[in-house]
Amino acid sequence: MNNVYLASVGTRSGKSLLSIGLAMNYPGKVGFYKPFRENTVNKNGQLMDQDAVLLAEVLKLEGSEKLSPYMYDLFNPVSLKDIVSSYDELRKDKEFMIIEGSRDFANGCSHGISHIDIAEALDAPMVLVSSPSFQSLDSIFMFKYLCDERKIDLKGVVINKSTGPKEKEFLEKKGIPVIGEIPLIPELRTFRVYEITERMELNVIAGRAGMDNSVEEVLVGAMSPQVAVRYMRRSKKKAVITGGDRTEILLAALSTNTSCIIVTGGVMPIRTVMSRADELKIPILLTNEDTLTAAEAIDHLIARIDPKDTEKIDLMRKAIRKDVDLTKIW
């Protein structure tokens, strides 16, 4: 049985994208294992890792809670032996196992359960997923050094949101193989309004008929009404985040191409705004959180892939097949 360990040198590097793409392009029976839960979702009253739920759905695997069984706790860590035991249970009858690491390659170093430790224990070659940021590209060299020290097979780097050939040329001149360059895929950043209600604690107070609206951009209405209107006219299918007392901003949002409005601070908008939202089928979502906290929650949502979104999943499959050297990973 073959396997691969997907690691990253920063958050939102693209491991989920690569996991899905590899799983859907492999010609045989694939399994998935992510030792530590990170971004969690509530499924049947149980907190589960988003990626585990997604891969369980895509690959028709049973027991998504077993695909990502542990939470990392610095003061009460799980043992490497338990991590290996869970993996051995999942790999039965599989031809290829995808192992997805934590978002930070330093996680677990103090207890011998880091990326390197787990990959070594599972006898898994590694693929490193990186963004093109300077910090991420610099971190690759530290990661390569650690792999060399521990004699871990680093098959190469996949650059996600690649901006051109300069990143590959830079890395390969310094002896680091690049086995994939995935350009930015704008369609993967879209989501539906109803997904916000799954991520945040809020109430739908108007425009409920538009919960299936698609969101392509997010604007924070913290500027003056005049400036806000200018930005809103340029943006399409947007979610606007603003306070419930910002009536001019709210009306400006409703007069342009807006998919939904997230009203923060627990302040109800005036009746005129609510009636107009109902008429236009633009949901208004009320949260007690402040604007910054709401914006951060939406930012995390952008990276999430819903298992029901077959169009996005097919985009990921095609992108990995086109832009990654799969033969080197298989």
C-alpha positions as CSV (number, residue, x, y, z in Angstrom):
1,M,0.0,0.0,0.0
2,N,1.3,3.5,-0.9
3,N,0.7,6.6,1.1
4,V,1.7,10.3,1.2
5,Y,1.8,12.9,4.0
6,L,0.7,16.4,3.1
7,A,2.3,19.1,5.2
8,S,2.3,22.8,5.1
9,V,4.3,25.7,6.3
10,G,1.4,28.0,7.1
11,T,-2.3,28.3,7.5
12,R,-4.6,28.0,4.5
13,S,-1.9,26.7,2.3
14,G,-4.1,24.5,0.2
15,K,-3.8,21.0,1.8
16,S,-7.5,20.4,1.6
17,L,-7.5,21.3,-2.1
18,L,-4.6,18.8,-2.7
19,S,-6.2,16.1,-0.5
20,I,-9.5,16.3,-2.5
21,G,-7.7,16.4,-5.9
22,L,-5.5,13.5,-5.1
23,A,-8.3,11.4,-3.7
24,M,-10.5,12.0,-6.8
25,N,-7.8,11.4,-9.3
26,Y,-6.4,8.2,-7.8
27,P,-7.5,5.1,-9.8
28,G,-7.9,2.8,-6.9
29,K,-9.3,2.7,-3.4
30,V,-8.3,5.7,-1.3
31,G,-8.3,6.3,2.4
32,F,-7.9,9.6,4.4
33,Y,-6.4,10.3,7.8
34,K,-5.9,13.6,9.5
35,P,-4.6,12.9,13.1
36,F,-5.6,16.3,14.6
37,R,-8.9,18.1,14.2
38,E,-8.6,21.8,13.5
39,N,-11.5,23.7,11.9
40,T,-14.4,21.9,13.3
41,V,-18.1,21.6,12.4
42,N,-21.0,20.2,14.4
43,K,-22.2,17.0,12.8
44,N,-24.9,15.0,14.6
45,G,-24.1,16.7,17.9
46,Q,-20.3,15.9,17.6
47,L,-17.5,18.2,16.7
48,M,-15.6,16.9,13.7
49,D,-12.9,18.2,11.4
50,Q,-14.1,19.9,8.3
51,D,-11.7,18.1,6.0
52,A,-12.6,14.7,7.5
53,V,-16.3,15.3,7.0
54,L,-15.6,16.5,3.4
55,L,-13.4,13.6,2.5
56,A,-15.7,11.1,4.1
57,E,-18.5,12.4,1.9
58,V,-16.5,12.5,-1.3
59,L,-14.9,9.1,-0.9
60,K,-17.9,7.5,0.7
61,L,-16.0,6.5,3.8
62,E,-17.7,5.5,7.0
63,G,-17.1,7.0,10.4
64,S,-15.8,10.5,9.6
65,E,-15.0,10.9,13.3
66,K,-12.4,8.2,13.0
67,L,-10.7,10.0,10.1
68,S,-9.6,12.8,12.4
69,P,-9.8,11.4,15.9
70,Y,-7.7,13.7,18.1
71,M,-7.4,17.3,19.3
72,Y,-3.9,18.6,19.9
73,D,-3.4,19.4,23.6
74,L,0.0,20.8,24.6
75,F,-0.4,19.7,28.2
76,N,-2.2,16.4,27.7
77,P,-1.0,15.1,24.3
78,V,-2.0,11.9,22.5
79,S,0.8,9.4,22.1
80,L,2.5,8.6,18.8
81,K,1.5,5.0,19.4
82,D,-2.2,5.9,19.4
83,I,-1.8,8.0,16.2
84,V,-0.2,5.0,14.4
85,S,-2.8,2.6,15.8
86,S,-5.7,4.8,14.4
87,Y,-4.0,5.0,11.1
88,D,-3.5,1.2,10.9
89,E,-7.2,0.7,11.4
90,L,-8.1,3.1,8.6
91,R,-5.7,1.7,6.0
92,K,-7.1,-1.8,5.9
93,D,-8.3,-2.6,2.4
94,K,-7.0,0.7,1.0
95,E,-4.6,1.0,-1.9
96,F,-3.5,4.6,-1.2
97,M,-3.6,6.6,2.0
98,I,-3.7,10.4,2.1
99,I,-2.4,11.7,5.5
100,E,-3.1,15.4,6.1
101,G,-0.9,17.2,8.7
102,S,-1.7,20.2,10.9
103,R,-1.7,23.8,9.7
104,D,1.6,24.5,11.5
105,F,4.6,22.3,11.1
106,A,5.8,23.2,14.7
107,N,2.7,21.6,16.2
108,G,3.6,18.6,18.3
109,C,7.4,19.1,18.3
110,S,7.5,19.2,22.1
111,H,6.0,15.7,22.3
112,G,7.5,13.9,19.3
113,I,4.2,14.1,17.3
114,S,5.1,16.7,14.8
115,H,4.7,16.4,11.0
116,I,8.2,14.8,10.8
117,D,7.5,12.3,13.7
118,I,4.2,11.2,12.3
119,A,5.5,10.8,8.7
120,E,8.4,8.8,9.9
121,A,6.3,6.5,12.1
122,L,3.8,5.9,9.2
123,D,6.7,5.4,6.7
124,A,5.1,8.1,4.5
125,P,6.9,10.3,2.0
126,M,6.0,14.0,2.3
127,V,4.6,16.6,-0.1
128,L,4.8,20.2,1.2
129,V,2.0,22.6,0.2
130,S,2.9,26.3,0.3
131,S,1.6,29.7,-0.7
132,P,3.9,32.0,-2.7
133,S,4.4,34.4,0.2
134,F,8.0,35.2,1.1
135,Q,7.5,33.8,4.6
136,S,6.2,30.5,3.3
137,L,8.9,30.2,0.7
138,D,11.6,30.9,3.3
139,S,10.0,28.3,5.7
140,I,10.3,25.6,3.0
141,F,14.1,25.6,3.5
142,M,13.8,25.0,7.2
143,F,11.3,22.1,6.5
144,K,13.7,20.6,3.9
145,Y,16.5,20.8,6.5
146,L,14.4,18.9,9.0
147,C,13.4,16.2,6.5
148,D,17.1,15.7,5.5
149,E,18.1,15.4,9.2
150,R,15.5,12.7,9.8
151,K,16.0,11.1,6.4
152,I,12.3,11.7,5.4
153,D,11.6,11.5,1.7
154,L,10.4,15.0,0.6
155,K,8.9,14.3,-2.8
156,G,8.6,18.0,-3.6
157,V,6.6,21.2,-3.1
158,V,3.2,22.1,-4.5
159,I,2.8,25.9,-4.7
160,N,-0.9,26.9,-4.3
161,K,-2.1,30.3,-5.6
162,S,1.0,30.5,-7.8
163,T,1.6,33.8,-9.4
164,G,3.9,32.6,-12.1
165,P,7.2,30.7,-12.8
166,K,9.4,32.8,-10.5
167,E,8.6,30.8,-7.4
168,K,9.4,27.5,-9.0
169,E,12.6,28.8,-10.5
170,F,13.7,30.2,-7.2
171,L,13.1,26.9,-5.3
172,E,14.6,24.6,-8.0
173,K,17.7,26.7,-8.3
174,K,18.3,26.0,-4.6
175,G,17.7,22.2,-5.0
176,I,14.0,21.9,-3.9
177,P,11.8,20.1,-6.5
178,V,8.5,21.7,-7.3
179,I,5.9,19.1,-8.4
180,G,2.9,21.4,-8.8
181,E,1.9,25.0,-9.4
182,I,-1.8,25.7,-8.9
183,P,-3.0,29.2,-9.9
184,L,-5.6,31.0,-7.9
185,I,-9.1,29.6,-8.5
186,P,-11.6,32.4,-7.8
187,E,-14.6,30.1,-7.9
188,L,-13.3,28.3,-4.8
189,R,-13.7,31.5,-2.7
190,T,-17.5,31.7,-3.3
191,F,-20.0,30.4,-0.8
192,R,-23.8,30.4,-0.1
193,V,-25.5,32.6,2.4
194,Y,-26.9,29.6,4.3
195,E,-23.3,28.5,5.0
196,I,-22.8,31.6,7.1
197,T,-25.6,30.4,9.4
198,E,-23.8,27.1,9.8
199,R,-20.6,28.8,10.9
200,M,-21.8,31.7,13.1
201,E,-24.4,32.2,15.8
202,L,-26.9,34.6,14.3
203,N,-30.6,35.1,13.4
204,V,-32.1,35.6,10.0
205,I,-34.2,38.7,10.5
206,A,-35.2,39.5,6.9
207,G,-34.8,38.3,3.3
208,R,-35.0,34.6,4.2
209,A,-36.0,33.7,0.6
210,G,-32.4,34.6,-0.5
211,M,-30.5,32.1,1.7
212,D,-29.2,30.3,-1.4
213,N,-27.6,33.5,-2.8
214,S,-24.0,33.1,-3.9
215,V,-21.3,35.3,-2.2
216,E,-18.2,36.2,-4.2
217,E,-16.9,39.2,-2.2
218,V,-17.0,40.4,1.4
219,L,-17.0,44.1,2.3
220,V,-16.8,45.6,5.8
221,G,-19.0,48.8,5.9
222,A,-16.8,50.7,8.3
223,M,-16.3,53.7,6.1
224,S,-18.4,56.8,5.4
225,P,-21.6,56.3,3.4
226,Q,-20.2,58.2,0.4
227,V,-17.1,56.0,0.2
228,A,-19.1,52.8,0.9
229,V,-21.5,53.4,-2.0
230,R,-18.5,53.8,-4.4
231,Y,-17.1,50.5,-3.3
232,M,-20.4,48.7,-3.3
233,R,-21.2,49.7,-6.9
234,R,-17.9,48.0,-8.0
235,S,-18.6,44.8,-6.1
236,K,-20.9,42.0,-7.2
237,K,-22.6,39.3,-5.2
238,K,-21.2,40.6,-2.0
239,A,-21.7,40.1,1.7
240,V,-21.7,43.4,3.6
241,I,-20.7,43.4,7.3
242,T,-21.8,46.5,9.2
243,G,-23.5,47.8,12.4
244,G,-27.3,47.7,12.6
245,D,-27.3,51.5,13.2
246,R,-25.5,52.3,9.9
247,T,-28.8,52.9,8.1
248,E,-27.2,54.7,5.1
249,I,-24.7,51.9,4.6
250,L,-27.5,49.3,4.8
251,L,-29.6,51.1,2.2
252,A,-26.6,51.5,0.0
253,A,-26.0,47.8,0.2
254,L,-29.6,47.0,-0.7
255,S,-29.4,49.3,-3.7
256,T,-26.5,47.5,-5.3
257,N,-25.6,43.9,-6.1
258,T,-25.6,42.4,-2.6
259,S,-26.2,38.8,-1.6
260,C,-26.6,39.3,2.1
261,I,-25.9,41.7,5.0
262,I,-24.4,40.7,8.3
263,V,-25.5,43.2,11.0
264,T,-23.2,43.2,14.0
265,G,-23.5,44.4,17.6
266,G,-27.0,43.0,18.1
267,V,-28.6,46.2,16.8
268,M,-31.7,45.7,14.8
269,P,-32.0,47.8,11.6
270,I,-34.9,50.2,11.1
271,R,-38.2,48.8,9.6
272,T,-37.6,50.4,6.2
273,V,-34.4,48.4,5.8
274,M,-36.0,45.1,6.8
275,S,-39.0,45.6,4.4
276,R,-36.7,46.4,1.5
277,A,-34.5,43.3,2.2
278,D,-37.6,41.1,2.2
279,E,-38.7,42.6,-1.1
280,L,-35.4,42.1,-2.7
281,K,-34.8,38.6,-1.1
282,I,-31.5,39.8,0.4
283,P,-31.0,38.1,3.8
284,I,-30.1,40.2,6.8
285,L,-28.3,38.2,9.4
286,L,-28.1,39.6,13.0
287,T,-25.2,38.7,15.3
288,N,-24.2,39.9,18.7
289,E,-20.5,39.8,17.6
290,D,-18.6,42.9,16.8
291,T,-17.7,43.7,13.2
292,L,-14.1,42.5,13.4
293,T,-15.0,39.1,14.9
294,A,-17.7,38.7,12.3
295,A,-15.3,39.5,9.5
296,E,-12.8,37.0,10.8
297,A,-15.5,34.3,10.9
298,I,-16.5,35.0,7.3
299,D,-12.8,34.9,6.3
300,H,-12.5,31.4,7.7
301,L,-15.7,30.4,5.8
302,I,-14.1,31.4,2.5
303,A,-11.7,28.5,2.8
304,R,-14.4,25.9,3.5
305,I,-15.7,23.5,0.9
306,D,-19.2,22.2,1.4
307,P,-19.5,18.4,0.6
308,K,-22.7,19.1,-1.3
309,D,-20.9,21.6,-3.6
310,T,-20.2,19.2,-6.5
311,E,-19.1,22.0,-8.8
312,K,-16.3,23.2,-6.5
313,I,-15.2,19.7,-5.9
314,D,-15.0,18.9,-9.6
315,L,-13.0,22.1,-10.1
316,M,-10.5,20.9,-7.5
317,R,-10.2,17.5,-9.1
318,K,-9.5,19.1,-12.5
319,A,-7.0,21.6,-11.1
320,I,-4.9,18.9,-9.4
321,R,-5.0,16.7,-12.4
322,K,-3.8,19.6,-14.6
323,D,-1.3,21.4,-12.4
324,V,0.3,18.7,-10.2
325,D,2.7,15.9,-11.3
326,L,0.6,13.0,-9.9
327,T,2.9,10.3,-11.1
328,K,5.6,11.6,-8.7
329,I,3.1,11.4,-5.8
330,W,1.7,8.0,-6.7
